[in-house]
């Protein structure tokens, strides 16, 4: 069952607050509720929910969608907001933390994302 607070926020079109709630749940490793809220936000075409979904697949489910590491979500975000780079600054910050845990895997993933972003932006 989807988080009642999230449903209320989404029904009241308070998408940013619902997205923040989903991020908190993601940080707490409550993946089921995070995905449920994120799916509802994506159904409402709430574009700022895309990078978090991409980040989820990058870290937690890299083999999703033929091993795309969440790239399709990052690509869609860049298509909708081509001038935005702040999301990638945040992503890099989180990746730095994760690289301490498993540097080889994340470095490869990061390089793939950088190449994809470079291709999309040029």
C-alpha positions in Angstrom: 0.0 0.0 0.0 1.3 3.4 -1.0 2.3 5.8 1.8 -0.9 7.7 2.8 1.0 11.0 3.2 2.4 10.7 -0.3 -1.0 10.0 -1.8 -2.4 13.1 0.0 0.5 15.3 -1.2 0.1 14.0 -4.8 -3.7 14.5 -4.8 -3.0 18.1 -3.6 -0.5 18.5 -6.4 2.3 19.0 -3.9 4.7 17.0 -6.0 7.9 18.5 -4.7 7.0 17.4 -1.1 6.1 14.0 -2.3 9.4 13.7 -4.2 11.2 14.7 -1.0 9.4 12.1 0.9 10.3 9.5 -1.7 13.9 10.5 -1.4 13.8 10.1 2.4 12.4 6.6 1.9 15.1 5.8 -0.6 17.8 6.9 1.8 16.2 4.7 4.5 16.3 1.8 2.0 12.5 1.6 2.0 12.6 0.8 -1.7 9.1 -0.6 -2.1 7.5 2.7 -0.9 10.0 4.8 -2.7 9.2 3.1 -6.0 5.5 3.3 -5.4 5.7 7.1 -4.8 8.1 7.6 -7.6 5.8 5.7 -10.0 2.9 7.9 -9.0 5.0 11.1 -9.6 6.2 9.8 -13.0 2.5 9.0 -13.9 1.8 12.7 -13.2 4.7 13.6 -15.5 6.6 15.2 -12.6 10.0 15.6 -14.3 12.1 16.2 -11.2 11.3 12.6 -10.1 13.3 11.2 -13.1 16.8 11.7 -11.8 16.0 10.0 -8.5 14.6 7.0 -10.4 17.8 7.0 -12.5 19.9 7.1 -9.4 17.9 4.2 -7.9 18.7 2.1 -10.9 22.3 3.2 -11.0 22.9 2.1 -7.4 20.3 -0.5 -6.5 19.2 -2.0 -9.8 21.9 -1.5 -12.4 20.8 -4.5 -14.5 17.4 -2.9 -15.1 16.4 -2.5 -18.7 19.3 -4.3 -20.4 22.0 -2.9 -18.0 21.2 0.8 -18.7 22.2 1.9 -15.2 19.3 4.3 -15.1 20.4 6.1 -18.2 17.0 6.3 -19.8 15.7 8.3 -16.8 18.7 10.7 -16.9 18.3 11.0 -20.7 14.6 11.8 -20.4 15.3 14.4 -17.8 17.9 16.0 -20.0 15.5 16.1 -22.9 12.9 17.9 -20.8 15.4 20.2 -19.1 18.5 20.4 -21.3 20.0 23.4 -19.4 19.9 21.6 -16.0 23.2 20.4 -14.5 22.4 20.7 -10.8 20.9 17.2 -10.7 24.2 15.8 -12.0 26.2 17.8 -9.4 24.1 16.1 -6.7 24.5 12.7 -8.4 28.3 13.2 -8.5 28.3 14.0 -4.8 26.4 10.8 -4.0 28.6 8.8 -6.3 31.8 10.0 -4.5 30.4 8.5 -1.3 29.5 5.2 -3.0 32.9 5.0 -4.8 34.6 4.6 -1.5 32.6 1.4 -1.0 33.1 -0.1 -4.5 35.3 2.1 -6.7 35.7 -0.1 -9.7 32.0 -0.7 -10.4 31.0 2.9 -9.9 33.8 4.4 -11.9 32.7 2.4 -14.9 29.1 3.5 -14.4 30.1 7.1 -14.0 32.1 7.1 -17.1 29.2 5.7 -19.1 26.9 8.4 -17.7 29.3 11.2 -18.5 29.7 10.0 -22.1 25.9 9.8 -22.4 25.4 13.3 -21.0 28.1 14.6 -23.3 26.4 13.0 -26.3 23.0 14.4 -25.4 24.2 17.9 -24.7 26.2 18.2 -27.9 
